Amino acid sequence: MENIVFANPELLWLLVILPLVGYWLFSRDKKTRPYLYYSGTDFNKELKKTWRQRLYPLLNVLRLICIGLIIVALARPQAKSKNSRKNIEGVDIVMAMDISGSMLAEDFKPNRLEASKDIAQDFVRARENDRIAVVAFSGEAYTQCPLTIDHGILENRIHELRSGLIPDGTALGDGLAVSINRIRKSDAKSKVIILLTDGVNNAGSIDPLTAADLATTYGIKVYTIGVGTRGLAPYPFRTPFGIQYQNTKVEIDEDLLTQIAEETGGRYYRATTENNLKEIFNEIDNLEKTKIEVISFEHRSEEYKTILWLALGLLLLELAGRLSIFKTLP
């Protein structure tokens, strides 16, 4: 019914007369019913109504339905269908996420890695028209999920990220290089890498600035995010006596991350709390919006003919009943 509209909806008010017509029809039958007078009625106490007597009121019901259908047909019901065409200027995004051991520090709750994963998943849900990939790095880098529009799979891949999958360390250059390789052949209007880390480049075989130059060559914009509070952060250590915590110094190479972002036309952000990190992702989301042009076409088809044929069929059924099975003699 959501796709049904009426060209003359004001005529539907005529439906309010149906109860009055029904009252008149049943009252008329009662008045025109023939009577025979007897001195007593004891003899017919055991008589039951025949099936004809029980079904006779259905003739008036058919008449009422017929009148109702004619009123609906006069209101001209129309089936409405819409077609739309979307012209999308796509944005391809690679999220390069640090999964090194330092991401287990608990200055974010429950820790940096889990907080980053949750916020990254929210970011993915908000980018329903874009292709997104995920690259994970620590001492090495690998593709966790290639570019895809299937955000359900993408969210699962982000959820599966954990520290310890690959040798520890922080290979910023390798993480950036693998991300560039996933997106460099893209024909999207805009190509973006979001590089999230909490450390200093200390591993890998590719210099981060060399990777940044490569990103500039391919027209890829890099947003860098440094994750971690300022000063000291509690870090869990496994000991024979269980998990122990030790405050460790937070070291993020902000100068390097700023240089990478500026050389590629992006921007560097520092996230010191979960809310701060969420605001950063929201800002990037607003800066890299997808442009959508929607052209809609509406088509309406008349449906009153079907209703009129149904009304005519019910009317003929009623007349046939009155002239045959339910015929009464004057």
N, C-alpha and C positions, 0 to 999 in steps of 0.2 A: 504493500500500500504506500510505501514511501515514494514510489515513482509514479503514483497516480495523482493527477490534478484535474480540476473541473473548469471548463470554460465559462459556465454559468452557475457558479456555486450557490447563488442566492435562491435558485429554484429548489434546492434541497430542503428549504424551510417547509415546502409543501408536504414533506413526510410527516409533519405533526398532525395532519388531518387523518392519517391512517387509523388511529384509535377511534375517531368519530365514525369513520366509514365502517369499521368493524362492528361498532355498537349498532349502527343502523342495519347492517346486513343480518346480524343475529337476531335483532328485535323483529325485523320484517319476517324472518322465517317463523318466528314464534307466533306472530299474529296471523300469518296465512296458513298455519298448520290446521288441517281439518279435525273436527271434534265429533265424537259420538257420545251421547248421554246414556248412562245406565243407572239403574236403581241402586246398584252396589258395585264395589270394586274388588270384593273378596276373591272373585274367580281368577283374577290376573296377577295375584301376588306371586305365583310361582313362575310367571312368564319372564324370560330374560330378553334383553334387547338383542336384536339381530346385528350381524356385522355391518349391514347397510345402515342401520340406525346409528351405530357407533361412528362410522366413517363419514356420514353425511356432512358434519360440520367442516370437514376438510375442504369441501367445495368453496366455502367462504374464505378459508385460509388461503387457498390458491388464488382467489380473486384479489385478496389483499396484497399478496406477494406480487401479483401481476401489476397492480396499481403502483406499488412501491418501485418496481423495476422501471416502469414507464417514467416515473418522476426522476429517477437517477439518470435514465437515458437522456431526458430533456436537459439535464444539467451538463451534458456532454463530457463524460469522463475521457481523459486522454492519458495515454502511457507516455511518460517522459523518460528519455534516455540521454545521457551525456557522454560525450567523447572529449578527451583532453589530450593535448600534445605538449610534452615538456622538452624544452631546449635547455640542457644542463651544461654549464661551463664548469667542468669537473676540477676538483683539487685532489691530487694524489699525495698521500701523507705516509711517511715512514716514522714510526716511533722507535727510537733507539734507546733501550733501557738498560741501565747499569744493574747487574745482578751480582756484583762482587760481595765479598763477605762483609764489608763495611756497611752495606745497605741493610744489615740486620740491626744496626744501632737503633735504640728505642727512644730517641728524641721525638720521633713521630709514633703514633699509636696504630697498630701494635708495634710496627717498626717501619723504617723508611720504605722498604721494598713493598710491603703489603699496602701501605697507604698510597704509594705511587700507582700500584696496580689498580686499586679501587677507583682512583681519580681518572686514570687512563681509560678504564672501562666506561665511566660516565662520559668522557670525551668522545669515545667511539659511538655511543648511543646517540649523541647529538649530531653526528656527521653522517646521516643516513644516505646522502647522495654521493658520498666520496669513497674512493678506494683507499684502503689503509693497509699497511704492512707493519710487522713488528720484528725488530732486530734486537737480540740480546747480546750483551758483551760483558766480559770481566777481563781475564787475562787473554782471552780470544774472543772472536765474535762469530755469530751464526744467525741465520734467518729462522725465527720462530714461526712466522706466518708470512707468506708472500702477499703482494697486493691483492685484495679481495673486496668485493662489495657485500659478501656474506658476513655481516657483523656478528652473527651468533657464533660462528666458528672463531672469529677474531677474538671475541670476549673470552671464549674458552681457552684459547692459546695464551692470552694474557694471564688468565687465572692460573695456568700451569707453570708459569715462570717461578723459579726458586733459585736461591743461592746454592752454589756447589755443583751445578750441572757441568761446568767447564772450569779449567784451572783459574785460580784466583789472580786478581790484579785489576788494573784499570787501563785497558787498551782503547783510549779515546779515538786514536787514528784508525784502528781496525774497525771499531764500531761504526765510525762515520763512513769509512770506505765501503763496507758491506751495505750500508743503507743507500749510498749513492748508486751502487751496482744494482740494487733492487728497483730504482726509480729512474735511472738515467735514460732509458729508452722509452719512457712514458711519453705519450702525445697529449697529456693533460695540459690545460691552460696554465696551471700553477702546480709546481712541485715543491714539496715542503718536507724537511726533516726536523723532528723534535728530539733533541739529544738530551737525555736526563742522566745526570751522574752526581756522585757525592765525593769524588776524589780527585787525585792528581794523576796525570798520565804517567804510568810507570811500567807499561808492558806493550806488547805488540810490535809489529814490524813496519808500520806506516806512521809517519809523522803527522800529527793532527792538522798542522797548517798546510801540509801538502794535500791532505784530503780536502781541506777547506778550499784550496785553489781549484781542485777537481770539481767540487760542487759548484763553484762560480762558473766554471767552463760549461757545465751542463744546465746552467740557469736554475739551480736548486737553492732555495732559501733555507737556512738552518737557524732554528730557534734553540738556544741552549739554556738548560735549567740546572742550577746548582742546588742540590737538596741537602739540607742539614742545618742545624741550629748554629749560632755563632758561639765559639768557645769550646766547651766540653760536652760530650754526649755519652750516655750510658751504653756500654757495649757488652753483650753476653759472652762469657767464656765458659767452655766445658772444662770441668775439673773432676777429679775422682770423687769429690763431694757434691757433685751436681752443678747446676748453672750458677756461676758467680758473675757479678757485674763490676765493670771497671770503667771509670770515666776516661774517655780518650779524646784527644784533640781533634777537632773537625778541620780538615785541610781540604780546601777546594781551590783549584787553580782558576780563580775568577778572571784573571788577566787573559789567560789562554781562551777560556770560554767566550769572553767578550770579543776577542779578536776574531774567533771563528764566526761568531754571529754577525759582526759588522762587515766582514769581508764578503759574506754571502747575501747581505741585505736583510738579515734577520735581527734578532735582539736577544740579549742575555738577561735572564731572570734569576733571582736568588729566592729560594723558598725555605723559610725557616720554621714554618708550621704547616699542618695539614690544610688549614683554611687558606693560607697564603698560596700553597701549591694549587689548590682548586681555583683560586682567583686567577692565577697565571694561565692555567689551561683555558679558563673562560675567556681571558683576554686574547689568547692565540686563536681560539674559536671565532671570536668576533673579527679578528684581523684577517682571517682566511676563510671568509664566507663563500659558499657556493652560490652562484647566480642561477636562478631558475626562472624561465619565462613559460608561463602556462597559458595556452590558448584553448578555450572551451567551446564546444559546439553542443547545442541542445536540439533534440528532435522530438516532436510530439506526434503520436498517432491516435486517431479517433477510435474509441472503444465502444461507442454507444450502439453500434449495429449489433454486436454480439448480445448486448443486454436486451435490445428490442426483440431479437429472434427468440431469446429465452422467455421473454414476457409473452410473446405470441404463442409459443409452445405450451406454456402453462394455461393460457386462456383457452386454447383449443382442447386441452386436457379437461378443463373444468366443464366446458360446454358438452364435450362427449360424455362426461359423467352424468350431467343433468339430463341428457336426452336418452341415456341408455340405462345404466345400472341404477342410478338414483332418480329415475324419472318418477314424478308424482302425478296422480290424477287429480283434476280439479274437483 
